[in-house]
Amino acid sequence: MLDVDPVAAEATRRKVYDMLVADRMLVQGFHYPFPAVGHVEKSGAGYREVLVNWSAAI
């Protein structure tokens, strides 16, 4: 509904994901399992999320 220009929407998403991959930034996802953070990495022609493992031992 909000992506009225699908080509621009894909380009913007790829730009953001490329930035997350390059800077190895932590991302938070509302629907991720606890602790709800992870990294994004390239996977073939797309991307995948690698969630941070939770450990009660610090």
N, C-alpha and C positions, 0 to 999 in steps of 0.2 A: 504494500500500500504506500509506503513512504519512498521506496526506491523507484522514482519515476523514470530514471535513466539507468537501466540495468548495466550498461557498459561502464559508466562512471562509478556506480556502486561497487562493482567488482574491482575496479582499479583502486578505489579508496580502501577497500578491505585488504587487498593484497599489499598495498603500501603500509598499512598499519601492521599486518602480520609480519612483513619483512622487517620492520622496525623492531618488533618484539623479538624476532629471531636474532637479529644482529646484536641487540643490546642485552640479550638473555634476561629480559625483564620478567619479573613475577607477575602473573595475571591472576585475578580472582574471578571465580565463576559462581554465580548464585546457586546453580544446580550441581556444582561439583561436590563430591563427597568430602567430608571433613578431612583436612583443614581448609578446603576450598581454594587452594592456590596451586599454581603449576607454571610450567614454561611452555612455550610454543616452539616447535622445530619443524623444519621442512620435511616433507614426506612425499617423494615423487613429484607430481605436478601440484600438490597441495600442501597442507600443513596438518600437524597433529598436536594434540595437547598432551604433555607429560606431567601428570599430577605429582605433587610432592607427597612422599610417604609420611604418614603420621607415626610418631613414636612418643610414648608417654615419658620415656627416659630422655632427659636433657643432658 
